[in-house]
Every structure is written in C-alpha cells, then in structure tokens.
Amino acid sequence: MGILVCAIAAVSLLHYLTPNSHVWLHPLLQRAYYIPILLMAFWFGWRGGLLAALIASGLYIPYIVMAWGSNSEYSSTQYVEVGMFFVIATVTGSLADVERRQRQRIEETAARLSETYAQLQASIEQLRRSDRLSALGELSAGLAHEIRNPLGALDGAVQILQRPELPAETRQEFAEMAGREVDRLKSLLTSFLDFARPQQPQRTMTEPALLLESIARLAAETAKMANVEICLEAQETAPISIDAEQIRQVLLNLALNAVQAMPDGGRLVLRSRQKDRSVILEVADEGVGIAAENLERIFDPFFTTRATGTGLGLSIAHQIVHSHGGEISVRNNSDRGAMFAVILPLAPLQPDTRT
C-alpha cells in the first residue's frame, strides 16, 4: 500500500511542477491517478479504493484551486474528474470484494470436496476389503459345501468296507463308489485351483472360424448321443490375439452345457461375427433356458442348478475371458433356449503362429 500512496504523491508532485502551459501533459497526469486507485481497489477492496481516491483528491484539489481557480469552467471539469476517482474506486473495489468472496467460497468448497473425496476413497477401499472378505467367505462356504457330500459318501463307504463279514461283491461295489468320490474330489479341487490361480494367457493369432470348428469336433460325440445337431455359422472375421487353449476351454464348456440343457435334443449353434473392433463368439441352444432370477448369478463361484455340478465352470470361463480384456454375457432367446456371447477385442495382425 505504501508504494501506491507514494505513486499518488508522485503524480501530484508532477502536477505542481509542470507549468500550466503544458496543456497536453496535465490531462495525462490526471488519468495517471487511476492506476494506483484501481490497484488499491483491486488489492484491498472498496475501502482501499476509497482511501486511494481520498488521498488523490486531497493532493489534487489544492492544485486545481491554485492553477485553475480563475477558470471556473475548466476547474469544474477537474472536480468532476475527482468525483470519478471515488466512483471508479467504489465500483472496482466492490467487484474485487465480490470476486474475492467468490474465490474464497470456491476454495472452501474445493477443500470440502477434497476431504469428502478422501473419505469416499477410504470408504471404497473399506468396501473393497469387505467384498474380498465376503467373496473369500462365500468361496470357503461353497468349497466346504461341495466337499461335504463326497466326504460323507467316503466315510459311509469306509465304515461299510471295515465290516469283516461283507461279501466280496458288495466290498467291490463300495470300493468303486469310494474311488468315484475320490475322483470327484480331485476334479473339484482342480477346478478350484484353476479358479483361484488362473494362468496368464499365452497369446497367438487365432482364426475364430477355425476355433469354432475345433469346438464342433470336440463336442460332436456328446451332441450325437444327446440327439443334438451342431450348426456352424462362422462369418469372415479378422484374426484375434488370444490364448487359443484357454478360449477353447471356455467355448467347449459352454457347448457341453448347452447340450446338457437340451435333454430332448435340438440345435446347438456356434456363431462368430465381427462388430467394430471386437469379435463375438456365440453359443446358442434350444434348451430349457435359464430362470430369470439366475441370470445375474450364473457366473458366481459355486452357483449351479445341476445336482452334479461344481459351479466353477462358468466362473472360470468368466475369469479367462476377462483376462483377455473381453466380456462374457448370457441371455435367454426369444423363443426357447439361451445364448452365451464371448466378446473379444481385435488385435493388429502379427506374424504369430495361427491355430
């Protein structure tokens, strides 16, 4: 502020030292007062602006009386100029105060938003930890539930096999049953390990049409036994960069599930098409479809509608597809059956081995 007061004093001094004959210089010096007045108003608000205007008028009015008192018409214009000092100071200072208050409110709002964002991030992280714990609990409960049944059967078989009077034929029957339950446990644990420790994709450039043809060959015998006709509808698409074995596992699982969903036979359609920058692989059946309440849970671990299923096949398929940067979805057809769609992103052509 002191510098601006000195600037006003300097302008006034130049007025007093400049002869009246320099008629072009005095109007310029009058306008020079506005610079410190505007700066005072901008930096210190309307009070600072009025203070600067008061100092400028106090120093300039005596000069008006001394130099232009005999010329009433010209001196009147100078007094009007002095009045403009106060008008400009008040308007500029008021606007500066409004802008300052607005900026302060914005800064306070930004600080509150930053604090709220930090709290939200902490809440989200807590929810993530809760979700992980919940998912771990569900997995543990599901695994325990799936293991309980074969363990119960094994326990019963072992108790019966311990009877010394048991006929050889019955002993053989229960031994075979125990072996089947052991195999079931091995299969369950293998599926669980595949789900818990998924392998990273080993990508190669793969033709979707050839991939579907291999699925049709692998599922042909099972489909024939179930009186299911496999239909290929492979449109021409660009190759995709995928782990062919992993995606084949996904599609084969979907195809075999589709066959099981058609106990009275029907058509199994394996379809490929390209949309924008993605290739869509579809597996559609004419089976019983999926209950509406189960559509959102179909990819959950250990969720199954079959008595002999582990509920991990579709969860593993979902995990594999997402590890490829893709998506897997399911919907019921308009007439009958369901359709699974595997959406995989395209990749630039590379000189890799093709499947």
Contacts in CASP RR format, 6 or more apart in sequence:
PFRMAT RR
TARGET T0000
AUTHOR 0000-0000-0000
METHOD contacts of the structure
MODEL  1
MGILVCAIAAVSLLHYLTPNSHVWLHPLLQRAYYIPILLMAFWFGWRGGL
LAALIASGLYIPYIVMAWGSNSEYSSTQYVEVGMFFVIATVTGSLADVER
RQRQRIEETAARLSETYAQLQASIEQLRRSDRLSALGELSAGLAHEIRNP
LGALDGAVQILQRPELPAETRQEFAEMAGREVDRLKSLLTSFLDFARPQQ
PQRTMTEPALLLESIARLAAETAKMANVEICLEAQETAPISIDAEQIRQV
LLNLALNAVQAMPDGGRLVLRSRQKDRSVILEVADEGVGIAAENLERIFD
PFFTTRATGTGLGLSIAHQIVHSHGGEISVRNNSDRGAMFAVILPLAPLQ
PDTRT
1 40 0 8 1.000
1 43 0 8 1.000
1 44 0 8 1.000
1 48 0 8 1.000
4 36 0 8 1.000
4 39 0 8 1.000
4 40 0 8 1.000
4 52 0 8 1.000
5 36 0 8 1.000
5 52 0 8 1.000
5 55 0 8 1.000
7 35 0 8 1.000
7 36 0 8 1.000
8 33 0 8 1.000
8 36 0 8 1.000
8 37 0 8 1.000
8 52 0 8 1.000
8 55 0 8 1.000
8 56 0 8 1.000
8 59 0 8 1.000
9 59 0 8 1.000
11 29 0 8 1.000
11 32 0 8 1.000
11 33 0 8 1.000
11 36 0 8 1.000
11 56 0 8 1.000
12 56 0 8 1.000
12 59 0 8 1.000
12 60 0 8 1.000
12 63 0 8 1.000
14 29 0 8 1.000
15 26 0 8 1.000
15 29 0 8 1.000
15 60 0 8 1.000
15 63 0 8 1.000
16 63 0 8 1.000
18 25 0 8 1.000
18 26 0 8 1.000
18 29 0 8 1.000
20 26 0 8 1.000
20 67 0 8 1.000
20 68 0 8 1.000
30 60 0 8 1.000
30 78 0 8 1.000
30 81 0 8 1.000
33 56 0 8 1.000
33 60 0 8 1.000
33 85 0 8 1.000
34 85 0 8 1.000
34 88 0 8 1.000
36 52 0 8 1.000
36 56 0 8 1.000
37 49 0 8 1.000
37 52 0 8 1.000
37 53 0 8 1.000
37 56 0 8 1.000
37 85 0 8 1.000
37 88 0 8 1.000
37 89 0 8 1.000
37 92 0 8 1.000
38 88 0 8 1.000
38 89 0 8 1.000
38 92 0 8 1.000
39 52 0 8 1.000
40 48 0 8 1.000
40 49 0 8 1.000
40 51 0 8 1.000
40 52 0 8 1.000
40 89 0 8 1.000
41 48 0 8 1.000
41 49 0 8 1.000
41 52 0 8 1.000
41 88 0 8 1.000
41 89 0 8 1.000
41 90 0 8 1.000
41 92 0 8 1.000
41 93 0 8 1.000
41 96 0 8 1.000
42 92 0 8 1.000
42 93 0 8 1.000
42 96 0 8 1.000
43 96 0 8 1.000
44 51 0 8 1.000
45 92 0 8 1.000
45 93 0 8 1.000
45 94 0 8 1.000
45 96 0 8 1.000
45 97 0 8 1.000
45 100 0 8 1.000
46 89 0 8 1.000
46 90 0 8 1.000
46 92 0 8 1.000
46 93 0 8 1.000
46 94 0 8 1.000
46 96 0 8 1.000
46 97 0 8 1.000
48 89 0 8 1.000
48 93 0 8 1.000
49 89 0 8 1.000
49 90 0 8 1.000
49 92 0 8 1.000
49 93 0 8 1.000
50 86 0 8 1.000
50 89 0 8 1.000
50 90 0 8 1.000
52 85 0 8 1.000
52 89 0 8 1.000
53 83 0 8 1.000
53 85 0 8 1.000
53 86 0 8 1.000
53 88 0 8 1.000
53 89 0 8 1.000
54 86 0 8 1.000
56 82 0 8 1.000
56 85 0 8 1.000
57 82 0 8 1.000
57 83 0 8 1.000
57 85 0 8 1.000
57 86 0 8 1.000
60 78 0 8 1.000
60 82 0 8 1.000
61 79 0 8 1.000
61 82 0 8 1.000
64 75 0 8 1.000
64 78 0 8 1.000
64 79 0 8 1.000
64 82 0 8 1.000
65 75 0 8 1.000
68 74 0 8 1.000
68 75 0 8 1.000
68 78 0 8 1.000
69 75 0 8 1.000
138 300 0 8 1.000
138 301 0 8 1.000
138 302 0 8 1.000
139 196 0 8 1.000
139 301 0 8 1.000
139 302 0 8 1.000
142 301 0 8 1.000
142 302 0 8 1.000
143 188 0 8 1.000
143 192 0 8 1.000
143 302 0 8 1.000
145 302 0 8 1.000
146 188 0 8 1.000
146 302 0 8 1.000
146 310 0 8 1.000
147 185 0 8 1.000
147 188 0 8 1.000
150 181 0 8 1.000
150 182 0 8 1.000
150 184 0 8 1.000
150 185 0 8 1.000
150 188 0 8 1.000
151 181 0 8 1.000
151 185 0 8 1.000
153 177 0 8 1.000
153 178 0 8 1.000
153 181 0 8 1.000
154 178 0 8 1.000
154 181 0 8 1.000
154 182 0 8 1.000
157 174 0 8 1.000
157 175 0 8 1.000
157 177 0 8 1.000
157 178 0 8 1.000
157 181 0 8 1.000
158 178 0 8 1.000
160 166 0 8 1.000
160 170 0 8 1.000
160 174 0 8 1.000
161 171 0 8 1.000
161 174 0 8 1.000
161 175 0 8 1.000
161 178 0 8 1.000
166 174 0 8 1.000
187 310 0 8 1.000
188 310 0 8 1.000
188 312 0 8 1.000
191 310 0 8 1.000
191 312 0 8 1.000
191 313 0 8 1.000
191 316 0 8 1.000
192 312 0 8 1.000
194 312 0 8 1.000
194 316 0 8 1.000
195 301 0 8 1.000
195 312 0 8 1.000
195 315 0 8 1.000
195 316 0 8 1.000
195 319 0 8 1.000
198 316 0 8 1.000
198 319 0 8 1.000
198 320 0 8 1.000
198 323 0 8 1.000
199 243 0 8 1.000
199 246 0 8 1.000
200 323 0 8 1.000
201 242 0 8 1.000
201 243 0 8 1.000
201 246 0 8 1.000
201 320 0 8 1.000
201 323 0 8 1.000
201 324 0 8 1.000
202 243 0 8 1.000
202 245 0 8 1.000
203 241 0 8 1.000
203 242 0 8 1.000
203 243 0 8 1.000
203 347 0 8 1.000
203 352 0 8 1.000
204 241 0 8 1.000
204 242 0 8 1.000
204 243 0 8 1.000
204 244 0 8 1.000
204 352 0 8 1.000
204 353 0 8 1.000
204 354 0 8 1.000
204 355 0 8 1.000
205 239 0 8 1.000
205 240 0 8 1.000
205 241 0 8 1.000
205 347 0 8 1.000
205 349 0 8 1.000
205 350 0 8 1.000
205 352 0 8 1.000
205 353 0 8 1.000
205 354 0 8 1.000
206 239 0 8 1.000
206 240 0 8 1.000
206 241 0 8 1.000
206 242 0 8 1.000
206 244 0 8 1.000
206 247 0 8 1.000
206 354 0 8 1.000
206 355 0 8 1.000
207 239 0 8 1.000
207 354 0 8 1.000
207 355 0 8 1.000
208 234 0 8 1.000
208 237 0 8 1.000
208 239 0 8 1.000
208 240 0 8 1.000
208 272 0 8 1.000
208 279 0 8 1.000
208 281 0 8 1.000
209 234 0 8 1.000
209 236 0 8 1.000
209 237 0 8 1.000
209 272 0 8 1.000
210 354 0 8 1.000
210 355 0 8 1.000
211 244 0 8 1.000
211 247 0 8 1.000
211 248 0 8 1.000
211 251 0 8 1.000
211 272 0 8 1.000
211 281 0 8 1.000
211 355 0 8 1.000
212 232 0 8 1.000
212 234 0 8 1.000
212 251 0 8 1.000
212 270 0 8 1.000
212 271 0 8 1.000
212 272 0 8 1.000
212 281 0 8 1.000
213 232 0 8 1.000
213 234 0 8 1.000
214 248 0 8 1.000
214 355 0 8 1.000
215 248 0 8 1.000
215 251 0 8 1.000
215 252 0 8 1.000
215 255 0 8 1.000
215 270 0 8 1.000
216 230 0 8 1.000
216 232 0 8 1.000
216 270 0 8 1.000
218 248 0 8 1.000
218 252 0 8 1.000
218 255 0 8 1.000
219 230 0 8 1.000
219 252 0 8 1.000
219 255 0 8 1.000
219 256 0 8 1.000
219 259 0 8 1.000
219 268 0 8 1.000
220 230 0 8 1.000
222 256 0 8 1.000
222 259 0 8 1.000
223 229 0 8 1.000
223 230 0 8 1.000
223 255 0 8 1.000
223 259 0 8 1.000
223 268 0 8 1.000
226 259 0 8 1.000
226 260 0 8 1.000
226 262 0 8 1.000
226 263 0 8 1.000
226 265 0 8 1.000
227 264 0 8 1.000
227 265 0 8 1.000
227 266 0 8 1.000
228 258 0 8 1.000
228 259 0 8 1.000
228 262 0 8 1.000
228 265 0 8 1.000
228 266 0 8 1.000
228 267 0 8 1.000
228 268 0 8 1.000
229 266 0 8 1.000
229 267 0 8 1.000
229 268 0 8 1.000
230 255 0 8 1.000
230 267 0 8 1.000
230 268 0 8 1.000
230 270 0 8 1.000
231 267 0 8 1.000
231 268 0 8 1.000
231 269 0 8 1.000
231 270 0 8 1.000
232 270 0 8 1.000
232 271 0 8 1.000
233 269 0 8 1.000
233 270 0 8 1.000
233 271 0 8 1.000
233 272 0 8 1.000
234 270 0 8 1.000
234 271 0 8 1.000
234 272 0 8 1.000
235 271 0 8 1.000
235 272 0 8 1.000
235 273 0 8 1.000
235 274 0 8 1.000
236 274 0 8 1.000
237 272 0 8 1.000
237 273 0 8 1.000
237 274 0 8 1.000
237 279 0 8 1.000
238 274 0 8 1.000
238 279 0 8 1.000
238 346 0 8 1.000
238 349 0 8 1.000
239 347 0 8 1.000
239 349 0 8 1.000
239 354 0 8 1.000
240 279 0 8 1.000
240 344 0 8 1.000
240 345 0 8 1.000
240 346 0 8 1.000
240 347 0 8 1.000
241 347 0 8 1.000
241 350 0 8 1.000
241 352 0 8 1.000
242 324 0 8 1.000
242 344 0 8 1.000
243 320 0 8 1.000
243 324 0 8 1.000
244 355 0 8 1.000
246 320 0 8 1.000
246 323 0 8 1.000
246 324 0 8 1.000
247 281 0 8 1.000
247 320 0 8 1.000
247 321 0 8 1.000
247 324 0 8 1.000
247 342 0 8 1.000
247 344 0 8 1.000
249 316 0 8 1.000
249 317 0 8 1.000
249 320 0 8 1.000
250 317 0 8 1.000
250 320 0 8 1.000
250 321 0 8 1.000
250 328 0 8 1.000
250 342 0 8 1.000
251 270 0 8 1.000
251 281 0 8 1.000
251 283 0 8 1.000
251 342 0 8 1.000
253 313 0 8 1.000
253 314 0 8 1.000
253 316 0 8 1.000
253 317 0 8 1.000
254 283 0 8 1.000
254 317 0 8 1.000
254 340 0 8 1.000
254 342 0 8 1.000
255 268 0 8 1.000
255 270 0 8 1.000
255 283 0 8 1.000
257 314 0 8 1.000
258 268 0 8 1.000
258 283 0 8 1.000
258 284 0 8 1.000
258 285 0 8 1.000
258 287 0 8 1.000
258 338 0 8 1.000
258 340 0 8 1.000
259 268 0 8 1.000
259 285 0 8 1.000
260 306 0 8 1.000
261 285 0 8 1.000
261 287 0 8 1.000
261 288 0 8 1.000
261 289 0 8 1.000
261 337 0 8 1.000
261 338 0 8 1.000
262 268 0 8 1.000
262 285 0 8 1.000
262 286 0 8 1.000
262 287 0 8 1.000
262 288 0 8 1.000
263 288 0 8 1.000
265 286 0 8 1.000
265 287 0 8 1.000
266 285 0 8 1.000
266 286 0 8 1.000
266 287 0 8 1.000
267 285 0 8 1.000
267 286 0 8 1.000
268 283 0 8 1.000
268 284 0 8 1.000
268 285 0 8 1.000
268 286 0 8 1.000
269 282 0 8 1.000
269 283 0 8 1.000
269 284 0 8 1.000
269 285 0 8 1.000
270 281 0 8 1.000
270 282 0 8 1.000
270 283 0 8 1.000
271 280 0 8 1.000
271 281 0 8 1.000
271 282 0 8 1.000
271 283 0 8 1.000
271 284 0 8 1.000
272 279 0 8 1.000
272 280 0 8 1.000
272 281 0 8 1.000
272 282 0 8 1.000
273 279 0 8 1.000
273 280 0 8 1.000
273 282 0 8 1.000
274 280 0 8 1.000
274 346 0 8 1.000
277 345 0 8 1.000
277 346 0 8 1.000
278 326 0 8 1.000
278 343 0 8 1.000
278 344 0 8 1.000
278 345 0 8 1.000
278 346 0 8 1.000
279 343 0 8 1.000
279 344 0 8 1.000
279 346 0 8 1.000
280 341 0 8 1.000
280 342 0 8 1.000
280 343 0 8 1.000
280 344 0 8 1.000
281 341 0 8 1.000
281 342 0 8 1.000
281 343 0 8 1.000
281 344 0 8 1.000
282 339 0 8 1.000
282 340 0 8 1.000
282 341 0 8 1.000
282 342 0 8 1.000
283 339 0 8 1.000
283 340 0 8 1.000
283 342 0 8 1.000
284 333 0 8 1.000
284 337 0 8 1.000
284 338 0 8 1.000
284 339 0 8 1.000
284 340 0 8 1.000
285 337 0 8 1.000
285 338 0 8 1.000
285 339 0 8 1.000
286 333 0 8 1.000
286 335 0 8 1.000
286 336 0 8 1.000
286 337 0 8 1.000
287 336 0 8 1.000
287 337 0 8 1.000
287 338 0 8 1.000
288 336 0 8 1.000
288 337 0 8 1.000
289 332 0 8 1.000
289 333 0 8 1.000
289 336 0 8 1.000
289 337 0 8 1.000
289 338 0 8 1.000
290 298 0 8 1.000
290 330 0 8 1.000
290 332 0 8 1.000
290 338 0 8 1.000
291 305 0 8 1.000
292 332 0 8 1.000
294 303 0 8 1.000
294 305 0 8 1.000
295 330 0 8 1.000
295 331 0 8 1.000
295 332 0 8 1.000
297 303 0 8 1.000
298 314 0 8 1.000
298 330 0 8 1.000
299 314 0 8 1.000
299 315 0 8 1.000
299 317 0 8 1.000
299 318 0 8 1.000
299 328 0 8 1.000
300 315 0 8 1.000
301 311 0 8 1.000
301 312 0 8 1.000
301 315 0 8 1.000
302 310 0 8 1.000
302 311 0 8 1.000
302 312 0 8 1.000
302 315 0 8 1.000
303 311 0 8 1.000
303 315 0 8 1.000
304 310 0 8 1.000
304 311 0 8 1.000
317 328 0 8 1.000
318 328 0 8 1.000
321 327 0 8 1.000
321 328 0 8 1.000
321 342 0 8 1.000
321 343 0 8 1.000
321 344 0 8 1.000
322 328 0 8 1.000
324 344 0 8 1.000
324 345 0 8 1.000
325 344 0 8 1.000
325 345 0 8 1.000
326 342 0 8 1.000
326 343 0 8 1.000
326 344 0 8 1.000
326 345 0 8 1.000
327 342 0 8 1.000
327 343 0 8 1.000
328 340 0 8 1.000
328 341 0 8 1.000
328 342 0 8 1.000
328 343 0 8 1.000
329 340 0 8 1.000
329 341 0 8 1.000
329 343 0 8 1.000
330 338 0 8 1.000
330 339 0 8 1.000
330 340 0 8 1.000
330 341 0 8 1.000
331 338 0 8 1.000
331 339 0 8 1.000
331 341 0 8 1.000
332 338 0 8 1.000
332 339 0 8 1.000
333 339 0 8 1.000
END
